[in-house]
Structure formats: structure tokens, C-alpha cells
Amino acid sequence: MAHVVLVGFMGTGKTTVGAELAKRMELTQFDLDDLIEAKLGETIKTFFAREGEAKFREIETEVLDEYLDNEGILSTGGGVVMKDLNRELLKETQTPVVYLRTQPNKIMDRLSGETDGRPVLKNMTSKRFNDLWQFRAPLYEEVSDIVIDTDQLTPKELSYEIMRMIGERRTK
């Protein structure tokens, strides 16, 4: 296995699972949000507040395109599928794209009180949150080669399951 891209809603464990997977596969983990912040020289929260979502998505696309085929594990941001070009890039890559699917109530439990570093969560009602999840879920499925339900699995179990499923795809 050369590399993997992880997609999913915020709070699904992409960064945590990516780190576990990178350790198991002896690869480098790249977190798209960290890469964007390094390029910007400031936090996403600060940039987002000043420049807005559209400008942020432009930068996100540049960084995604630059790192998509790197050797390693790429954990994306939850909104990466919001832009058509990002979805095209994810569908066209030879890299397996894995959707970490987590139910909204589980995500809400994980994210309760964590709005500071997540601009999209600021002032979000649970109805708005569920609507956003419902809107994005089919977009994640559209770009994914593999879908894994995460609700009952630990990051370690998820890393093994991802490796198993990628192995199965390669033997077909």
C-alpha cells in the first residue's frame, strides 16, 4: 500500500485514524488543515474570519492538489467535498479515498464544546448541524472508494479495517 486519503465530516476521527494508520503502515501522515495553516502562516480560524469560506476553499484546493498523490496518509478537512474541483481531484486520484462515516449524534458528542478551532461550528444549531451532515454525506460517498462506519470502532480497529479493505481491493 502506498497511500490513503481520509474524508468525512468534522469529528469523525480523520486525523486520529490517519495517525494510527500512518504508524501501522510506516508512512508519514499529512493533515490537510495543518498543511493549509503552514501555507497561510496563520490559523484557519483567523484566515476564515478575515477572508471568508470562498477564499479558504481556493487555498484548500491548491494544497489538496499539491499533496494528493504524496507518499503517506492524507487526512482532509470536513468541508473538502464542498468544492466541485476538490471532488473531481478526489475522484480522479489513483490513491484510495476512504470515507469515515459517523452518525451525527456520535459526532455531536465528540465535538461538544469544541467550537473554538472549527469556524463552521460557530453558532450552529443541532438542526443546522444535521442538515449539513445530510448535505455532505452523499458528497463523501461520491468521492470514496471505501466507506467505513466508525461508530463502534476504535482508531486502531479502524486502521486495521482500512488496511484490510484496501488489500481486498488490490486483489480483485
KOLTORVO-283774 format. One record per residue (C-alpha): residue number from 1; y negated, x negated, z; residue in one letter. Coordinates in nm, 2 decimals, always signed. Each point is the difference from the previous one (the first is absolute). Layout:
BEGIN
@k = NUM north = Y east = X up = Z r = A
...
END
This chain:
BEGIN
@k = 1 north = +0.00 east = +0.00 up = +0.00 r = M
@k = 2 north = -0.33 east = -0.14 up = -0.10 r = A
@k = 3 north = -0.26 east = +0.24 up = +0.14 r = H
@k = 4 north = -0.08 east = +0.36 up = +0.11 r = V
@k = 5 north = -0.31 east = +0.22 up = +0.01 r = V
@k = 6 north = -0.02 east = +0.25 up = +0.29 r = L
@k = 7 north = -0.20 east = +0.32 up = -0.04 r = V
@k = 8 north = -0.06 east = +0.30 up = +0.23 r = G
@k = 9 north = -0.25 east = +0.19 up = +0.20 r = F
@k = 10 north = -0.19 east = -0.18 up = +0.27 r = M
@k = 11 north = +0.20 east = -0.04 up = +0.32 r = G
@k = 12 north = +0.34 east = -0.01 up = -0.18 r = T
@k = 13 north = +0.07 east = -0.36 up = +0.11 r = G
@k = 14 north = -0.06 east = -0.18 up = -0.33 r = K
@k = 15 north = -0.15 east = -0.30 up = +0.17 r = T
@k = 16 north = +0.26 east = -0.01 up = +0.28 r = T
@k = 17 north = +0.29 east = +0.06 up = -0.23 r = V
@k = 18 north = -0.14 east = -0.25 up = -0.25 r = G
@k = 19 north = -0.01 east = -0.27 up = +0.27 r = A
@k = 20 north = +0.36 east = +0.08 up = +0.10 r = E
@k = 21 north = +0.12 east = +0.00 up = -0.37 r = L
@k = 22 north = -0.18 east = -0.32 up = -0.07 r = A
@k = 23 north = +0.17 east = -0.16 up = +0.30 r = K
@k = 24 north = +0.34 east = +0.12 up = -0.11 r = R
@k = 25 north = -0.05 east = -0.11 up = -0.36 r = M
@k = 26 north = -0.17 east = -0.32 up = +0.09 r = E
@k = 27 north = -0.31 east = +0.09 up = -0.21 r = L
@k = 28 north = -0.37 east = +0.02 up = +0.06 r = T
@k = 29 north = -0.16 east = +0.33 up = +0.09 r = Q
@k = 30 north = -0.32 east = +0.10 up = -0.16 r = F
@k = 31 north = -0.20 east = +0.29 up = +0.15 r = D
@k = 32 north = -0.23 east = +0.15 up = -0.26 r = L
@k = 33 north = -0.26 east = +0.09 up = +0.25 r = D
@k = 34 north = -0.01 east = -0.36 up = +0.14 r = D
@k = 35 north = -0.03 east = -0.14 up = -0.35 r = L
@k = 36 north = -0.29 east = +0.24 up = -0.08 r = I
@k = 37 north = -0.18 east = -0.09 up = +0.33 r = E
@k = 38 north = +0.04 east = -0.37 up = -0.09 r = A
@k = 39 north = -0.14 east = +0.06 up = -0.35 r = K
@k = 40 north = -0.29 east = +0.21 up = +0.15 r = L
@k = 41 north = -0.07 east = -0.24 up = +0.29 r = G
@k = 42 north = -0.04 east = +0.31 up = +0.23 r = E
@k = 43 north = +0.21 east = +0.28 up = +0.13 r = T
@k = 44 north = +0.10 east = +0.29 up = -0.22 r = I
@k = 45 north = -0.17 east = +0.24 up = +0.26 r = K
@k = 46 north = -0.33 east = -0.18 up = -0.05 r = T
@k = 47 north = +0.02 east = -0.02 up = -0.38 r = F
@k = 48 north = +0.12 east = +0.36 up = -0.02 r = F
@k = 49 north = -0.29 east = +0.13 up = +0.21 r = A
@k = 50 north = -0.26 east = -0.19 up = -0.21 r = R
@k = 51 north = +0.15 east = +0.03 up = -0.35 r = E
@k = 52 north = +0.22 east = +0.31 up = +0.01 r = G
@k = 53 north = +0.35 east = +0.07 up = -0.11 r = E
@k = 54 north = -0.05 east = -0.03 up = -0.38 r = A
@k = 55 north = -0.12 east = -0.36 up = +0.03 r = K
@k = 56 north = +0.28 east = -0.08 up = +0.25 r = F
@k = 57 north = +0.26 east = +0.13 up = -0.24 r = R
@k = 58 north = -0.14 east = -0.23 up = -0.27 r = E
@k = 59 north = +0.06 east = -0.30 up = +0.22 r = I
@k = 60 north = +0.34 east = +0.13 up = +0.11 r = E
@k = 61 north = +0.10 east = +0.02 up = -0.37 r = T
@k = 62 north = -0.11 east = -0.36 up = -0.07 r = E
@k = 63 north = +0.20 east = -0.13 up = +0.30 r = V
@k = 64 north = +0.30 east = +0.22 up = -0.07 r = L
@k = 65 north = +0.01 east = -0.13 up = -0.36 r = D
@k = 66 north = -0.03 east = -0.36 up = +0.12 r = E
@k = 67 north = +0.28 east = +0.02 up = +0.26 r = Y
@k = 68 north = +0.24 east = +0.26 up = -0.14 r = L
@k = 69 north = +0.24 east = -0.25 up = -0.15 r = D
@k = 70 north = -0.03 east = -0.27 up = +0.26 r = N
@k = 71 north = +0.32 east = -0.13 up = +0.16 r = E
@k = 72 north = +0.01 east = +0.18 up = +0.33 r = G
@k = 73 north = -0.03 east = +0.34 up = +0.17 r = I
@k = 74 north = -0.32 east = +0.20 up = -0.08 r = L
@k = 75 north = -0.10 east = +0.27 up = +0.25 r = S
@k = 76 north = -0.26 east = +0.22 up = -0.16 r = T
@k = 77 north = -0.27 east = +0.22 up = +0.16 r = G
@k = 78 north = +0.07 east = +0.37 up = +0.03 r = G
@k = 79 north = -0.26 east = +0.10 up = -0.26 r = G
@k = 80 north = +0.12 east = -0.24 up = -0.27 r = V
@k = 81 north = +0.14 east = +0.29 up = -0.20 r = V
@k = 82 north = -0.33 east = +0.19 up = -0.02 r = M
@k = 83 north = -0.12 east = -0.19 up = -0.30 r = K
@k = 84 north = +0.17 east = +0.06 up = -0.34 r = D
@k = 85 north = -0.01 east = -0.37 up = -0.10 r = L
@k = 86 north = +0.18 east = -0.10 up = +0.33 r = N
@k = 87 north = +0.27 east = +0.25 up = -0.07 r = R
@k = 88 north = +0.05 east = -0.14 up = -0.35 r = E
@k = 89 north = +0.02 east = -0.35 up = +0.13 r = L
@k = 90 north = +0.26 east = +0.10 up = +0.26 r = L
@k = 91 north = +0.21 east = +0.19 up = -0.26 r = K
@k = 92 north = -0.02 east = -0.29 up = -0.25 r = E
@k = 93 north = +0.10 east = -0.28 up = +0.23 r = T
@k = 94 north = +0.35 east = -0.14 up = +0.00 r = Q
@k = 95 north = -0.02 east = -0.03 up = +0.37 r = T
@k = 96 north = +0.19 east = +0.27 up = +0.20 r = P
@k = 97 north = -0.25 east = +0.24 up = +0.15 r = V
@k = 98 north = +0.13 east = +0.16 up = +0.32 r = V
@k = 99 north = -0.16 east = +0.32 up = +0.15 r = Y
@k = 100 north = +0.02 east = +0.01 up = +0.38 r = L
@k = 101 north = +0.00 east = +0.38 up = +0.04 r = R
@k = 102 north = -0.10 east = +0.12 up = +0.35 r = T
@k = 103 north = -0.06 east = +0.36 up = +0.10 r = Q
@k = 104 north = -0.37 east = +0.09 up = +0.09 r = P
@k = 105 north = +0.08 east = +0.08 up = +0.37 r = N
@k = 106 north = +0.16 east = -0.34 up = +0.05 r = K
@k = 107 north = -0.29 east = -0.18 up = -0.16 r = I
@k = 108 north = -0.25 east = +0.20 up = +0.21 r = M
@k = 109 north = +0.19 east = -0.11 up = +0.31 r = D
@k = 110 north = -0.01 east = -0.36 up = -0.11 r = R
@k = 111 north = -0.37 east = +0.00 up = -0.09 r = L
@k = 112 north = -0.14 east = +0.20 up = +0.29 r = S
@k = 113 north = -0.31 east = -0.18 up = +0.13 r = G
@k = 114 north = +0.01 east = -0.26 up = -0.28 r = E
@k = 115 north = -0.29 east = +0.12 up = -0.22 r = T
@k = 116 north = -0.21 east = -0.32 up = +0.05 r = D
@k = 117 north = +0.15 east = -0.21 up = -0.28 r = G
@k = 118 north = +0.08 east = +0.29 up = -0.23 r = R
@k = 119 north = -0.31 east = +0.15 up = -0.16 r = P
@k = 120 north = +0.19 east = +0.28 up = -0.16 r = V
@k = 121 north = +0.10 east = +0.14 up = +0.34 r = L
@k = 122 north = -0.35 east = +0.02 up = +0.14 r = K
@k = 123 north = -0.08 east = +0.36 up = +0.09 r = N
@k = 124 north = +0.32 east = +0.13 up = -0.17 r = M
@k = 125 north = +0.16 east = +0.33 up = +0.13 r = T
@k = 126 north = +0.37 east = +0.04 up = +0.01 r = S
@k = 127 north = -0.02 east = +0.25 up = -0.29 r = K
@k = 128 north = -0.20 east = -0.25 up = -0.21 r = R
@k = 129 north = +0.26 east = -0.27 up = +0.09 r = F
@k = 130 north = +0.29 east = +0.23 up = -0.11 r = N
@k = 131 north = -0.18 east = +0.09 up = -0.32 r = D
@k = 132 north = -0.06 east = -0.37 up = -0.08 r = L
@k = 133 north = +0.37 east = -0.08 up = +0.07 r = W
@k = 134 north = +0.11 east = +0.29 up = -0.22 r = Q
@k = 135 north = -0.23 east = -0.12 up = -0.28 r = F
@k = 136 north = +0.11 east = -0.37 up = +0.02 r = R
@k = 137 north = +0.38 east = +0.05 up = +0.06 r = A
@k = 138 north = +0.07 east = +0.08 up = -0.37 r = P
@k = 139 north = -0.21 east = -0.29 up = -0.11 r = L
@k = 140 north = +0.20 east = -0.24 up = +0.21 r = Y
@k = 141 north = +0.32 east = +0.14 up = -0.15 r = E
@k = 142 north = -0.14 east = -0.03 up = -0.35 r = E
@k = 143 north = -0.04 east = -0.38 up = +0.04 r = V
@k = 144 north = +0.31 east = -0.07 up = +0.20 r = S
@k = 145 north = +0.34 east = -0.13 up = -0.11 r = D
@k = 146 north = +0.14 east = +0.06 up = +0.35 r = I
@k = 147 north = -0.09 east = +0.26 up = +0.26 r = V
@k = 148 north = +0.11 east = -0.05 up = +0.37 r = I
@k = 149 north = -0.06 east = +0.25 up = +0.28 r = D
@k = 150 north = -0.12 east = -0.20 up = +0.29 r = T
@k = 151 north = -0.01 east = +0.26 up = +0.28 r = D
@k = 152 north = +0.32 east = -0.10 up = +0.17 r = Q
@k = 153 north = +0.02 east = -0.37 up = -0.08 r = L
@k = 154 north = -0.15 east = -0.31 up = +0.17 r = T
@k = 155 north = -0.18 east = -0.26 up = -0.21 r = P
@k = 156 north = +0.31 east = -0.23 up = +0.02 r = K
@k = 157 north = +0.23 east = +0.28 up = -0.12 r = E
@k = 158 north = -0.25 east = +0.09 up = -0.28 r = L
@k = 159 north = +0.00 east = -0.37 up = -0.12 r = S
@k = 160 north = +0.38 east = +0.00 up = -0.02 r = Y
@k = 161 north = -0.01 east = +0.34 up = -0.18 r = E
@k = 162 north = -0.25 east = -0.13 up = -0.25 r = I
@k = 163 north = +0.20 east = -0.31 up = -0.07 r = M
@k = 164 north = +0.32 east = +0.21 up = -0.05 r = R
@k = 165 north = -0.17 east = +0.25 up = -0.23 r = M
@k = 166 north = -0.16 east = -0.28 up = -0.21 r = I
@k = 167 north = +0.34 east = -0.17 up = -0.02 r = G
@k = 168 north = +0.16 east = +0.33 up = -0.12 r = E
@k = 169 north = -0.27 east = +0.04 up = -0.27 r = R
@k = 170 north = +0.07 east = -0.35 up = -0.13 r = R
@k = 171 north = +0.37 east = +0.05 up = -0.03 r = T
@k = 172 north = -0.04 east = +0.32 up = -0.21 r = K
END
